[in-house]
Amino acid sequence: MAGSYGAETMQGERYRLSFTVGGLLASQGRALAEMYLNHLNHAGGDAECSSQTEVGKSIAVIRQQAIEENVLAIRTDSANRRVVAETTRRLSALTVGELAYLAGPDSSTSDREALMWIAMCRYYAIIGEFAGEVLKKHFPMRESSL
């Protein structure tokens, strides 16, 4: 999504490669999405916060709490900080409705993984460009190898 908080815009810059931190982070994304939605509900939620509202930088409010409470159950503090930061960055590119589905009981593992792939494509220019240029060409032809 254009304008996603912190998302890359390529204008003569180098690509960010921090997506290598932890794969899709689907289970971590689900836990932090649930935590963020609980925060929204307890805060009373914004009147302007519809399901199509982009999460953006507002997800940063749960970052410190997630680290302090070790919500993701990661053994070392530095790894916990890295994974929480990376996951919240990716989630910032999703909408509130997408987060609700990600955290919901009806979402399948493959749906959660697909949503986290979408988040990566939106947040990281290199992933989005790869998906747009390479995968789009191979998908209609059902080619399993690139």
Order of alpha helices (4+ residues) and beta strands (2+ residues): alpha-alpha-alpha-alpha-alpha-alpha
